[in-house]
Amino acid sequence: MKYRNLRTIFGEGARADYLQSVLEKAQKEAPKAVGKNKGTHVLAGMQRNPRDDEAITIINLDDPVRLDQDGSSRLMVMFMGSNFSGEEKNSIRPEQVSLRVDIPLHFAYDRELLKEYSIYHIRFKISSDDKRFTEDSVKPLQHGYIGITKRDIMTRLKEHGYKAETNTGSLLHSVWHQLVGQGIAMHPVIQISGSADSLGKIYELEEEAVAKYTLAPMGLNAIPGGMAGIRMMHQLRLLTSTRVGVKERDAAIERLQRGGFEHGSPCAHYRKGHYRKLPSERLTWVSPCWVNLKEMSAQENT
């Protein structure tokens, strides 16, 4: 089956059919460009029906290929908000995009098939015109969050969106919830970064990526990725074993961060990061931190 990865991500139906047509058009018009590892962006746009999430209006861009762009070559699937007029089909503005899904072209064209586990990166695009943010306070949003999943990316993204809406998840969700509550125009971008055919390998990839890019306070991962984070959860007695799957590990992280510890608690616990509004109306990032973790570690080693 051609374009198997598209159908793994978006399911069978109109979305995958439309994206396949965009990729085929791009390959026909710029075959050398779509074979590059860097600098080629293939754009696709669609508008969701607010009453039916599966229903879409396709946006047929006249020229979907952008050459010599920054970063890796990828298919950029833009879900347009209610402010999209659809009149200028080759001048989509960032503020019109409510969500973007990025798929590296080697996955989009099935040059490499997605394996059982995927690693993904969520970050937030904030307009440079929003003067409430400083260069430093916007960085955690730009670095974002790295996670892994055994299921399709769109299903996982919906779960993140629900937890952000209800403020029932981890650091990522509480910050996302706060941004929406303060009326900040931010546009989530989720990118598939890689995949692996074993739990051990995907944990290895996640541990390396989180440490390099998104571990708080740098980004929105509250704990180290992979086995490093699992060992921490085990030390905090939130896991009974270090041999756990992704779902059990993520549930332990969320239990930790909604633990409801009172100020001054002697237990090792985590204080979430958040944005604080200054008298100037600017937002400052209050970094998350662990409290009493060293004391617990000392007790564990005695």
C-alpha positions, 0 to 999 in steps of 0.5 A: 500500500502506497503512503502507508505512513500517512494512513497510519497517522491520519487514518483511511479517508479524505484527509489521507487521500488529500495529503497523498494528492499533495505529495504526488503533485510536489513530487511531479513538480519538484522531484529533486527537491522532495528528495533532499533531507533539508530545506524543502517544505511541502504545504497542505491545508485543511479546515475542520468542522467544529461540529464534526472533527472528522469532517474537513474542508480541503484547501488546495494551494496552487503552489505547495512546494517551498524550497530552501527553507530552514530546517529539515524537509517535511510535509507541513499539514496546517489545520486552519482556524475560523479566521481563515478566509480561503481567498488567497490560497498561497499566502496562509498567515501563521496567525490563521493556523490553529494547529500544524502537524509536521511529517519528515518527508522520508516518512511522508513518502514511505522511504522509511516506514513508521515502526511500532513506537514513535517519538514526537515533539510538541512546541508552541508558536507565539507571535513576535508581535505579542509583547507580553513575552520576552526572549527568555520567557518564550523559550520553554514554549519554543523548546516544548515537549517530547513524548513517545507513543505506541498509537497514532499521533493524531489520537495522542494529540487529541488526548494532550488537547483534552488534558490541556483543556481540563488541566488534568495532566502534566507540566505541558498541559498546565502551561497549555491550559494557562496560555488558553486561559490568558487569551494568548494566541499560540499555535501548537506544532507536533512533529514526528521525530522518529520511530523504533521497533522496541520499547528499549530503543524508543526509551533510549531515543527519548532519553537523549532527546529530552536531555538535549532539548526539552527537560525543564526548565529548558522546556516542558518535560518535567522529568528526564526521558526514557529509563532515566525518568522511569528510575526517578519515578521508581525512586519516588515510589510511583512505580513498583518496577522499572520494567514498565510500558509508556502508558504506565510511565506517563500515568505515574508522571501525571500522578506526581504532578497533581499530587497536591502537596501543601507548601512546606511538605517534607516529602519529595515533590514537584512544583509545576512551572508557570507564567506569572504576570508582572505589573508591566503586563509582561509574562515571566516564566517561573521555572519548575523545581523539585523539592526535597528530592536530594533528601529522599535520595540520601534516605534511599541510599542508606 
